[in-house]
Amino acid sequence: MVKIRMWQNPPRPESPKPGGPLRKSSLTGKQPPQQDKTQGNEDASRKATQEILGELDQLIGLSSVKKLVKEIQAFVEIQKLRQKEKLIYEPMVLHMIFKGNPGTGKTTVARIIGRLFKEMGVLPKGHLIEVERADLVGEYIGHTAAKTRDQIKKALGGILFIDEAYSLARGGEKDFGKEAIDSMVASMENNKDNLIIILAGYQDEMNYFLETNPGLRSRFPIHITFPDYTLDELMEIADLMLKQRQYILAPLAREELYKILQNQTRKHEHSGNARLVRNLIERAMRHQAVRLVGRKNITRDDLMTINKEDLTEALEEI
């Protein structure tokens, strides 16, 4: 549970001494320097918060995810204001469950949330430490608790992101994964103001994980589901990746990429993700390089253009 500390009231301006000249601030109503500085910090923080939310908006797809993140941001801000005005406010438990297939933006959104919470004063650092079962679970009694504590120590002030968290409960009662869960829960209690934990993984597996560990559900009240990208969104992601690298698709290559993505998503239920697109693009770039390297008089357009054959050869490697 992350609690927001009470904002400090700005210091009152000093009263003029008897018989001395009146200060300009008393006549003009100017704010004292400390109050000006506080206001400036708040304005800068609000600006940075809006910039980070703008970055969130620029992500392709994920409309339901964006909506929920903005709801969380708004709720935190309002609770801070209620606390400032000495109104009853809700203690904020911000540990989260991210459900979705690989390559659907979970880690990217987690990093944005970390930076967002730093600017809002929820976390002092806002960095992200990404781990999986092997980083937490040891090979003998006592080893797991030590490994888990080490990872949590690295994450203090920010977010501990545990990918495929359901794997911690796969080994049964004698598995050391349960020890990692117990150490994690203890650390959550001991670092309420200084740590947020995000458990991530496939939707069905995470649902089962929570059912078999009912005590975790109340400790992780925020659940965000990351849907697979649509075919049009995958094409948009491909265009963005190519643009960032200063490449373009030839017309026939665009048609080929669309067909590849269409076939892959039909063959495999969970292929509608950005990881597939990135793998295709990066392999196609390498095949383009092999195709061009022995040529003479290579033009700028040649260097920028991905052809159909580059993609078909890239597909053979996936």
C-alpha positions in Angstrom: 0.0 0.0 0.0 1.5 3.3 -1.1 0.4 6.2 1.0 0.7 9.9 0.0 2.3 12.0 2.6 0.6 15.2 3.7 1.7 18.2 1.6 3.5 20.8 3.6 1.9 24.2 3.9 4.1 27.1 2.7 5.7 29.2 5.4 4.0 32.4 6.4 5.7 35.6 5.4 7.4 37.4 8.2 5.7 40.4 9.7 7.6 43.7 9.4 9.5 44.8 12.6 8.1 47.8 14.4 9.6 51.1 13.2 11.2 49.5 10.2 10.3 50.0 6.6 7.5 47.9 5.1 8.8 45.2 2.8 7.7 45.3 -0.8 6.1 41.8 -0.5 3.7 43.2 2.1 2.6 46.0 -0.2 2.5 44.2 -3.6 1.1 40.9 -2.4 4.0 38.9 -3.9 4.4 35.3 -2.7 7.4 34.6 -0.5 10.3 32.8 -2.3 9.7 29.4 -0.7 6.0 29.5 -1.8 7.1 30.5 -5.3 9.5 27.6 -5.4 6.9 25.2 -4.2 4.4 26.4 -6.8 7.0 26.2 -9.5 7.8 22.6 -8.5 4.1 21.7 -8.6 3.7 23.3 -12.0 6.7 21.4 -13.4 5.4 18.2 -12.0 2.0 18.7 -13.6 3.6 19.5 -16.9 5.8 16.3 -16.7 2.7 14.3 -15.8 0.8 15.5 -18.8 3.8 14.7 -21.1 4.0 11.2 -19.8 0.2 10.7 -20.3 0.7 12.1 -23.8 3.4 9.4 -24.4 0.8 6.8 -23.2 -1.7 8.2 -25.7 0.8 7.7 -28.5 1.0 4.0 -28.0 -0.8 2.1 -30.7 -4.1 0.4 -29.6 -4.5 -0.4 -25.9 -7.5 1.9 -25.5 -8.9 0.1 -22.5 -5.4 0.0 -20.8 -5.0 3.8 -21.4 -8.4 4.5 -19.9 -7.7 2.5 -16.7 -4.2 4.1 -16.3 -5.7 7.6 -16.6 -8.4 6.6 -14.0 -5.7 5.5 -11.6 -3.8 8.8 -12.2 -6.9 10.9 -11.6 -7.8 8.9 -8.4 -4.4 9.4 -7.0 -4.4 13.1 -7.7 -7.8 13.6 -6.1 -6.9 11.6 -3.0 -3.8 13.8 -2.6 -6.0 16.9 -2.8 -8.5 15.5 -0.3 -5.6 14.7 2.0 -4.3 18.3 1.7 -7.7 19.6 2.7 -7.9 17.3 5.6 -10.8 15.3 4.1 -11.3 11.6 4.5 -9.2 9.9 1.8 -8.8 6.4 0.6 -5.4 4.7 1.4 -4.1 3.7 -2.0 -3.1 0.2 -2.7 -1.4 0.3 -6.1 0.0 -3.2 -6.6 -1.2 -4.5 -9.9 -1.9 -7.6 -12.0 -1.2 -7.3 -15.8 -2.9 -10.1 -17.8 -2.1 -10.6 -21.5 0.0 -12.4 -24.1 3.7 -11.6 -24.7 4.3 -8.6 -26.9 1.1 -6.8 -26.0 2.8 -3.8 -24.2 2.8 -4.8 -20.6 6.4 -3.9 -19.8 6.2 -0.7 -21.8 3.1 0.4 -19.9 4.7 -0.6 -16.6 7.7 1.7 -17.3 5.3 4.6 -18.1 3.4 4.0 -14.9 6.7 4.1 -12.9 7.7 7.4 -14.4 4.1 8.8 -13.9 4.1 7.8 -10.2 7.5 9.4 -9.7 6.2 12.8 -11.1 3.1 12.5 -9.0 5.1 11.9 -5.8 3.9 8.4 -5.3 7.3 6.8 -5.8 10.7 8.5 -5.1 12.5 6.9 -8.1 9.9 5.3 -10.4 12.4 2.9 -12.0 11.4 -0.6 -13.2 13.1 -3.9 -12.2 12.0 -6.7 -14.4 12.4 -10.3 -13.1 11.1 -13.8 -13.6 11.0 -17.0 -11.6 14.7 -17.8 -12.1 15.6 -14.4 -10.5 13.6 -15.1 -7.4 13.6 -18.9 -6.7 16.7 -20.5 -5.3 17.9 -24.1 -5.2 17.8 -24.8 -1.4 16.0 -23.7 1.7 16.7 -20.1 2.5 18.2 -19.3 -0.8 14.9 -18.2 -2.3 14.1 -15.7 0.4 17.6 -14.1 0.0 17.3 -13.9 -3.8 13.8 -12.4 -3.5 15.0 -9.8 -1.0 17.9 -8.8 -3.2 15.5 -8.1 -6.2 13.1 -6.2 -3.9 16.0 -4.1 -2.6 16.9 -3.2 -6.2 13.3 -2.2 -6.8 12.8 0.0 -3.7 11.6 3.4 -4.7 10.1 2.0 -8.0 8.3 -1.0 -9.5 9.2 -4.7 -9.3 7.7 -6.3 -12.4 7.5 -10.1 -12.1 6.9 -11.6 -15.5 5.2 -15.0 -15.8 4.4 -14.7 -12.1 2.1 -17.7 -12.2 5.2 -19.9 -12.5 5.9 -19.2 -8.8 3.0 -21.5 -7.9 3.6 -24.3 -10.4 5.7 -26.7 -8.3 3.3 -27.6 -5.6 3.6 -27.3 -1.8 7.3 -28.3 -1.7 8.4 -25.9 -4.5 10.5 -22.9 -3.4 8.2 -20.6 -5.5 5.9 -20.4 -2.5 8.7 -19.1 -0.4 9.3 -16.3 -3.0 5.6 -15.4 -2.8 5.8 -15.2 1.1 8.9 -13.1 0.9 7.2 -10.8 -1.6 4.2 -10.3 0.6 6.3 -9.6 3.6 8.3 -7.0 1.7 5.0 -5.4 0.5 4.0 -4.8 4.1 7.4 -3.5 5.1 7.8 -1.1 2.2 4.3 0.3 1.8 5.4 3.8 0.9 8.4 2.8 -1.3 7.5 -0.1 -3.6 4.8 -1.2 -6.1 4.8 -4.8 -7.4 3.2 -5.8 -10.7 2.6 -9.4 -11.4 2.3 -10.2 -15.1 1.5 -13.2 -17.3 -1.0 -15.0 -19.6 -4.6 -14.2 -18.6 -5.8 -17.8 -17.9 -2.7 -18.7 -16.0 -2.8 -15.5 -13.9 -6.5 -16.1 -13.1 -5.6 -19.6 -11.9 -2.6 -18.3 -9.9 -4.9 -15.9 -8.0 -7.5 -18.6 -7.4 -4.8 -20.9 -5.8 -3.4 -17.9 -3.8 -6.6 -16.2 -2.6 -4.7 -13.9 -0.2 -3.0 -12.2 -3.2 -6.2 -10.9 -4.8 -6.9 -8.3 -2.1 -3.2 -7.3 -2.1 -3.3 -6.7 -5.9 -6.6 -4.8 -6.4 -5.8 -3.3 -9.8 -6.2 -5.7 -12.7 -5.3 -4.6 -16.2 -6.0 -6.8 -19.3 -3.9 -6.3 -22.3 -5.7 -7.4 -25.5 -4.0 -8.8 -28.6 -3.5 -6.2 -31.3 -5.8 -6.2 -34.3 -4.4 -6.8 -37.8 -4.6 -3.0 -38.6 -2.9 -2.2 -35.3 -0.1 -4.6 -36.1 0.4 -2.9 -39.5 0.5 0.4 -37.8 3.1 -0.9 -35.4 5.2 -2.1 -38.3 5.0 1.3 -40.0 6.1 3.0 -36.8 9.1 0.6 -36.3 10.2 1.1 -39.9 9.8 4.9 -39.7 11.9 5.0 -36.5 14.6 3.1 -38.4 14.2 5.1 -41.6 13.0 2.2 -43.7 9.8 1.9 -45.9 7.9 -1.0 -47.3 7.6 -1.4 -51.1 4.0 -1.8 -52.2 4.3 -5.6 -52.7 6.1 -5.9 -49.4 3.2 -4.2 -47.6 0.8 -6.7 -49.2 3.0 -9.5 -48.2 3.4 -8.3 -44.6 -0.4 -8.1 -44.3 -0.8 -11.6 -45.6 1.9 -13.0 -43.2 0.3 -11.3 -40.2 -3.2 -12.5 -41.2 -2.0 -16.1 -41.6 0.0 -16.1 -38.4 -2.8 -14.8 -36.3 -5.1 -17.5 -37.8 -2.6 -20.3 -37.2 -1.7 -19.3 -33.7 -4.3 -17.9 -31.2 -1.8 -15.6 -29.5 0.3 -14.4 -32.4 -1.4 -11.0 -32.6 1.3 -9.1 -30.8 4.1 -6.6 -31.5 6.9 -9.1 -30.8 6.0 -11.0 -34.0 6.1 -7.7 -36.0 9.4 -6.7 -34.5 11.0 -10.1 -35.3 9.7 -9.9 -38.9 11.0 -6.4 -39.4 14.4 -7.0 -37.9 15.0 -10.2 -39.9 13.7 -8.4 -43.1 16.3 -5.7 -42.5 19.1 -8.2 -42.3 17.9 -9.9 -45.4 17.8 -6.6 -47.2 21.4 -5.9 -46.1 22.5 -9.3 -47.6 20.6 -8.6 -50.8 22.3 -5.2 -51.2 25.8 -5.6 -49.9 27.3 -7.0 -53.1 25.7 -4.4 -55.4 27.4 -1.4 -57.0 25.8 2.1 -57.0 23.4 1.5 -54.2 20.9 4.4 -54.0 19.3 6.0 -51.0 16.0 4.5 -51.9 17.6 1.0 -52.1 19.0 1.5 -48.5 15.5 2.5 -47.2 13.3 0.0 -49.0 12.2 -3.4 -47.7 11.1 -5.7 -50.6 8.7 -8.6 -50.7 11.5 -11.2 -50.8 13.0 -9.7 -47.7 9.9 -10.5 -45.8 9.3 -14.0 -47.2 12.8 -14.9 -46.3 12.4 -13.4 -42.8 9.2 -15.5 -42.3 11.2 -18.7 -42.9 13.2 -18.0 -39.8 10.2 -17.6 -37.5 
